[in-house]
Amino acid sequence: MTIVARLLRFSLLVCVTPLLVSCGVDAQQSALCRRLIPAFEAHSERVRVLEESYGADERTLTIRYQAGDEQRWIACRFTNRAFDAGRDEVEQTITDRTGALSPVQMTMLRIWAGLGKRWELPDAPERGDTPAPSSWTPVLFFLQQAINAATVGCVYGLLAIGYTLVYSILGQINLAMGALTMVGAMTTAVGSAGLIMLSTQGTTVILLLAVMGFTALQGWAMERLVFRPLRIMRAHTPLIAAVGLTIAGQEGVRLLHGTRDWWPPSVFTTRHDLATAGGFTVTALTSQILVMALTAVLYGALRWIMRNTAYGRAHRACADDAATAALMGLDINRTVATTFVIGSAYAAAAGYVIALYYGGVNFLTGYFLGFKALAAAVVGGIGSVPGAMLGGVLLGLVETFWSAYFAIAYKDIVAFGLLALFLVFRPHGLLGQPASRGD
């Protein structure tokens, strides 16, 4: 091993090790957001918090809670991110029933909650109301985080599939996949308002098909108008074009819809209690189960297509040697265009899940998410469809468990630190094939 390689490994370990520090959701922001719940619930004593999570901007804290027999959520957007200075000022509040509050409503809420003066943490419950501790509580907490991580991993996996399909056939990374996810999320948010009069099941199914079809059409146009003419150019030219497409897509959506967050109505919010011990209950939402089922169906369908259809055989042939495949009579342009269509549809499915499960989508939704999904594809082995899903699940596990047990402010550093370690120690990923020395 060369001295340079040893120094690089040592530097990465030195950089990653200090990240192993503690604490989950910001306690001040959590307590402040919980303080606002009684303003929307008539019987606040019956409220039980189920889950707390931050949005992509790390300024919006969403609290899902049980109020009687119904499940509700409230989202508080703060002026600064978790653990930053000045993070205890709420600038916007959104609930599943009222949507985003108007400036007048926010003013009245601040007066009601006394946010204009120094506030204190809520009083701890009486000792008699606290359930007896159980040795199973840490195990149940671990299982709850595993369920939450599976949902996050599904989003990363779907988008990583889009990256890996295009890379396997062109050997190029299409950075515009994140923008396509944003388009899918925004289309879902806007389309849900037009379909809200239909039944819940019909709305979600129709909306999913429409969003995937609309975004797939954009992927086809992207390949036909931009990437096909640049295919014979130098390797970095399509990459620059993809960056330009990303910026153009973001700015187009910003000018069309503005910069505000869109909050589609929550669907399938029924809570299922799985296990209870020491006052902690492992729960799974119907929406989480459906997200996992949707991802499994889409992944299984793609695996079947790649193994049993003419397109799948053509894709594998082009991935092995496009020039030889063309000499054998394969239509390279049609195969590449179909790959862009499928990859874009899967990116749209990721955006669909983000909009209906997490909410709070805007013109920047897919920007950072795209880089994380790319990291997942590289970790799993870019060019491998099973590797893309494995990398997405692994990244979801790392992010979720880090946020649950350590400082959430460092979760992105840890995610990309993981990517750096894989690039150094296993550059072909978990399921990817190592390149030969002649390549």
C-alpha positions in Angstrom: 0.0 0.0 0.0 1.4 3.4 -1.0 2.1 6.1 1.6 -0.6 8.3 -0.1 -3.3 5.7 0.4 -2.3 5.2 4.0 -2.5 8.9 4.7 -5.9 9.2 2.9 -7.3 6.4 5.0 -5.9 7.9 8.2 -7.3 11.3 7.3 -10.8 9.9 6.7 -10.8 8.0 10.0 -9.7 11.2 11.8 -12.5 13.2 10.2 -15.2 10.6 10.8 -14.3 9.7 14.4 -15.2 13.1 16.0 -18.7 12.8 14.6 -19.6 10.1 17.0 -21.2 12.4 19.5 -24.6 12.4 21.1 -28.4 13.6 21.3 -31.5 13.2 19.0 -34.3 15.7 18.3 -33.6 19.1 19.7 -35.2 19.1 23.2 -36.0 22.9 23.1 -37.7 22.7 19.7 -39.6 19.5 20.6 -40.9 21.1 23.9 -41.9 24.3 22.1 -43.8 22.5 19.3 -45.5 20.2 21.8 -46.6 23.3 23.7 -48.7 24.4 20.7 -50.6 21.1 20.4 -53.3 22.0 23.1 -54.3 25.0 20.9 -55.7 22.6 18.3 -57.0 19.8 20.7 -59.9 20.2 23.0 -58.8 17.4 25.3 -55.0 17.9 25.4 -54.7 15.5 28.4 -55.5 12.6 25.9 -52.7 13.5 23.6 -49.9 11.0 23.2 -46.8 11.7 21.0 -46.0 8.9 18.5 -43.1 10.2 16.4 -40.9 13.3 15.9 -38.9 13.9 12.8 -37.3 16.8 10.9 -37.9 17.8 7.3 -35.2 18.0 4.6 -34.4 21.6 5.6 -33.8 20.5 9.3 -35.9 23.6 10.3 -39.3 21.9 10.3 -40.1 19.6 13.1 -43.1 17.3 12.5 -44.8 15.7 15.6 -47.3 12.9 15.0 -49.5 12.2 17.9 -52.6 10.3 19.0 -55.6 12.4 20.2 -58.3 10.1 21.5 -59.0 7.6 18.7 -57.6 9.8 15.9 -54.0 10.4 14.7 -52.9 13.9 14.1 -49.7 15.8 13.3 -48.4 19.3 13.7 -45.3 20.8 12.0 -43.4 23.7 13.4 -40.9 25.6 11.2 -38.2 27.4 13.2 -36.0 30.3 12.1 -32.9 28.3 12.6 -31.9 24.6 12.3 -31.8 22.2 15.3 -29.0 22.9 17.8 -28.2 26.3 16.2 -28.3 29.6 18.1 -31.7 31.3 17.9 -33.5 28.1 17.2 -36.4 28.7 19.6 -38.5 31.0 17.5 -41.4 29.5 15.5 -42.0 31.3 12.2 -44.8 29.0 10.9 -47.1 26.3 12.1 -48.9 23.7 10.0 -51.4 21.1 11.1 -53.2 18.3 9.2 -56.6 20.0 9.7 -55.8 23.7 9.3 -52.9 23.7 6.9 -50.4 26.6 7.2 -51.6 29.3 9.6 -52.0 32.8 8.3 -49.9 35.7 9.7 -52.9 36.8 11.9 -53.4 33.2 13.1 -49.7 32.9 13.9 -49.9 36.2 15.9 -52.8 34.9 17.9 -51.1 31.6 18.5 -48.0 33.3 19.8 -50.1 35.4 22.2 -52.0 32.3 23.4 -48.8 30.3 24.0 -46.9 33.2 25.5 -44.1 33.0 23.0 -43.3 36.6 23.3 -41.8 36.0 26.7 -39.3 33.5 28.0 -40.9 30.1 28.1 -40.1 27.0 30.1 -40.1 23.3 29.4 -43.3 21.5 30.1 -43.6 20.0 33.6 -42.6 16.4 33.9 -45.5 13.9 34.5 -46.3 12.8 38.0 -44.4 9.8 39.2 -47.7 7.9 39.5 -48.6 8.5 35.9 -45.2 7.1 34.6 -45.3 3.4 33.6 -42.9 1.1 35.3 -39.6 0.9 33.3 -39.0 -2.3 31.3 -35.8 -3.9 30.0 -37.6 -4.4 26.7 -38.0 -0.6 26.1 -34.6 -0.1 24.4 -35.4 -3.1 22.1 -38.8 -1.7 21.2 -37.2 1.7 20.5 -34.7 0.0 18.3 -37.5 -1.7 16.4 -39.4 1.5 16.0 -36.4 3.2 14.4 -36.0 0.2 12.1 -39.5 0.7 10.8 -38.9 4.4 10.3 -35.6 3.7 8.6 -37.3 1.3 6.2 -39.5 4.1 4.9 -36.6 6.4 4.4 -34.6 3.7 2.7 -37.5 3.1 0.3 -37.3 6.7 -0.9 -33.5 6.6 -1.4 -33.7 3.2 -3.1 -36.3 4.3 -5.7 -34.3 7.3 -6.6 -31.0 5.4 -6.6 -32.6 3.0 -9.2 -33.0 5.9 -11.5 -29.3 6.8 -11.2 -28.1 3.2 -11.6 -30.2 2.4 -14.7 -28.8 5.4 -16.6 -25.2 4.9 -15.4 -25.2 1.2 -16.3 -26.1 1.9 -19.9 -24.2 5.2 -20.6 -21.5 5.2 -18.0 -22.6 8.7 -17.0 -24.3 10.1 -13.9 -27.5 12.0 -14.6 -27.6 14.6 -11.8 -31.0 15.8 -13.0 -32.6 12.8 -11.3 -33.0 14.9 -8.1 -34.9 17.5 -10.1 -37.2 14.9 -11.5 -38.0 13.7 -8.0 -38.8 17.4 -7.1 -41.1 17.5 -10.1 -42.8 14.3 -9.0 -43.3 15.6 -5.5 -44.6 19.0 -6.6 -47.0 17.3 -9.2 -48.2 15.1 -6.4 -48.9 18.0 -4.1 -50.7 20.1 -6.7 -52.6 17.1 -8.2 -53.8 15.9 -4.8 -55.7 19.2 -4.4 -57.6 18.5 -7.7 -58.4 14.9 -6.8 -59.3 15.4 -3.2 -63.0 15.0 -4.0 -62.4 11.3 -5.0 -62.1 8.4 -2.6 -58.8 8.1 -0.8 -57.8 4.9 -2.5 -58.8 6.0 -6.0 -57.0 9.3 -5.5 -53.7 7.8 -4.5 -53.6 5.2 -7.2 -54.7 7.6 -10.0 -52.2 10.2 -8.7 -49.3 7.8 -8.6 -49.9 6.7 -12.2 -50.3 10.2 -13.4 -47.2 11.5 -11.6 -45.0 8.6 -12.9 -46.3 9.1 -16.4 -45.9 12.8 -16.5 -42.3 12.6 -15.1 -41.4 9.7 -17.4 -42.4 12.0 -20.3 -40.0 14.6 -19.0 -37.3 12.0 -18.7 -37.8 11.0 -22.4 -37.7 14.6 -23.5 -34.5 15.1 -21.5 -32.8 12.2 -23.2 -34.0 13.1 -26.7 -33.3 16.8 -26.6 -30.2 17.0 -24.4 -28.4 13.8 -23.7 -28.7 12.1 -27.1 -26.9 15.0 -29.0 -24.2 15.0 -26.3 -23.6 11.3 -26.2 -20.5 11.6 -28.5 -19.1 14.5 -26.5 -16.4 14.4 -23.8 -17.4 12.7 -20.6 -17.8 15.8 -18.5 -20.1 17.6 -21.0 -23.3 15.6 -20.2 -22.6 16.1 -16.5 -22.5 19.9 -17.0 -25.7 19.6 -19.0 -27.4 17.7 -16.2 -26.4 20.4 -13.7 -28.0 23.0 -16.0 -31.2 20.9 -16.3 -31.4 20.7 -12.5 -31.1 24.5 -12.1 -33.6 25.1 -15.0 -36.1 22.7 -13.4 -35.8 24.3 -10.0 -36.1 27.8 -11.2 -39.0 26.9 -13.5 -41.0 25.4 -10.5 -40.0 28.4 -8.3 -41.4 30.9 -10.8 -44.5 28.8 -11.4 -45.4 27.8 -7.9 -43.4 30.2 -5.7 -41.1 29.3 -2.8 -43.7 28.3 -0.2 -44.0 24.7 1.0 -46.9 22.6 -0.2 -48.5 20.3 2.3 -50.8 17.7 0.7 -53.4 16.1 3.0 -52.2 13.1 4.8 -53.6 9.7 3.7 -53.7 6.3 5.3 -52.8 7.6 8.8 -54.3 4.7 10.7 -51.9 3.6 13.5 -51.2 0.0 14.3 -49.7 -0.9 17.7 -47.3 -3.8 17.4 -45.8 -4.1 20.9 -45.8 -2.2 24.2 -43.4 -2.3 27.2 -42.5 0.3 29.8 -44.9 2.9 28.4 -43.3 2.7 24.9 -45.3 1.4 22.0 -43.9 0.2 18.7 -46.3 1.6 16.0 -46.5 1.4 12.2 -48.7 3.7 10.1 -50.8 2.3 7.3 -48.9 4.7 5.0 -45.5 3.3 6.1 -46.7 -0.3 5.2 -48.0 0.9 1.8 -44.7 2.7 1.1 -42.8 -0.5 1.7 -45.3 -2.5 -0.3 -45.1 0.0 -3.2 -41.3 -0.1 -3.2 -41.4 -3.9 -3.2 -43.8 -4.1 -6.1 -41.8 -1.5 -8.2 -38.5 -3.2 -7.4 -39.9 -6.7 -8.2 -41.5 -5.4 -11.5 -38.2 -3.9 -12.6 -36.3 -7.1 -11.8 -38.8 -9.1 -13.8 -38.5 -6.6 -16.7 -34.8 -6.7 -16.7 -34.7 -10.5 -16.7 -37.6 -11.6 -18.9 -38.3 -8.9 -21.6 -36.7 -7.8 -24.8 -35.9 -4.5 -23.3 -34.1 -6.1 -20.4 -31.9 -8.1 -22.8 -31.2 -5.1 -24.9 -30.3 -3.1 -21.8 -27.8 -5.7 -20.6 -26.3 -5.9 -24.1 -25.8 -2.2 -24.3 -24.4 -2.1 -20.8 -21.8 -4.7 -21.8 -20.8 -3.2 -25.1 -23.0 -0.7 -26.9 -21.0 -0.7 -30.1 -21.2 -4.5 -30.5 -24.9 -4.4 -29.6 -25.5 -1.9 -32.4 -23.7 -4.1 -34.9 -26.0 -7.0 -33.8 -29.0 -4.9 -34.8 -30.2 -3.5 -31.5 -31.7 0.0 -31.5 -29.4 1.8 -29.1 -31.4 5.1 -29.1 -34.7 3.4 -28.2 -33.0 1.3 -25.4 -31.4 4.4 -23.9 -34.7 6.4 -24.2 -36.6 3.6 -22.5 -34.1 3.6 -19.7 -34.5 7.3 -19.1 -38.3 6.8 -19.1 -38.2 4.0 -16.5 -35.5 5.8 -14.3 -37.6 9.0 -14.4 -40.8 7.1 -13.4 -39.0 5.6 -10.4 -37.6 9.0 -9.4 -41.2 10.3 -9.6 -42.4 7.5 -7.3 -39.8 8.7 -4.7 -41.2 12.2 -5.0 -44.7 10.8 -4.6 -43.8 9.2 -1.3 -42.1 12.3 -0.1 -45.1 14.5 -0.8 -47.8 12.3 0.7 -45.9 10.8 3.6 -43.5 13.6 4.7 -45.2 16.7 3.1 -43.6 20.2 3.0 -42.3 20.0 -0.6 -41.0 22.9 -2.5 -38.8 23.7 -5.5 -35.6 22.5 -3.6 -37.0 19.2 -2.4 -35.0 17.0 -4.7 -31.7 18.9 -4.6 -30.0 17.4 -1.5 -32.0 14.2 -1.7 -30.6 13.6 -5.1 -27.0 13.6 -3.8 -28.0 11.3 -1.0 -29.6 8.8 -3.4 -26.5 9.0 -5.6 -24.4 8.1 -2.5 -26.7 5.2 -1.9 -26.3 4.0 -5.5 -22.5 4.2 -5.1 -22.5 2.4 -1.8 -24.7 -0.4 -3.2 -22.7 -0.6 -6.4 -23.8 1.8 -9.1 -24.9 -0.1 -12.2 -26.6 -2.8 -10.0 -30.4 -2.6 -9.4 -30.2 -4.8 -6.3 -27.3 -2.7 -5.2 -29.3 0.5 -5.5 -32.0 -0.8 -3.2 -29.4 -2.2 -0.8 -27.6 1.1 -0.7 -30.8 3.1 -0.2 -31.8 0.8 2.8 -28.3 1.1 4.3 -28.3 4.9 4.0 -31.8 5.0 5.6 -30.6 2.9 8.5 -27.5 5.0 9.1 -29.4 8.3 9.0 -32.4 7.1 11.1 -30.3 5.4 13.8 -27.8 8.2 14.0 -30.7 10.7 14.4 -32.2 8.6 17.1 -29.1 7.9 19.2 -26.7 10.7 18.4 -26.8 14.3 17.2 -29.2 14.8 14.3 -27.2 17.8 13.1 -24.4 15.5 12.0 -26.4 12.9 10.1 -25.6 14.3 6.6 -21.9 14.4 7.5 -22.1 10.8 8.5 -24.0 9.8 5.3 -21.4 11.4 3.0 -18.6 10.2 5.3 -19.9 6.7 4.6 -19.7 7.4 0.9 -16.1 8.6 1.2 -15.1 5.4 3.1 -16.7 3.2 0.4 -14.9 5.1 -2.4 -11.6 4.5 -0.7 -12.0 1.0 0.6 -14.6 -0.5 -1.8 -15.0 1.8 -4.8 -17.2 -0.7 -6.7 -19.7 -0.8 -3.9 -21.3 -3.8 -2.1 -22.8 -5.5 -5.2 -21.0 -3.8 -8.0 -18.4 -5.5 -10.2 -14.8 -4.2 -9.8 -13.4 -2.7 -13.0 -10.6 -4.5 -14.7 -7.2 -2.8 -15.0 -7.6 -2.5 -18.7 -10.8 -0.3 -18.3 
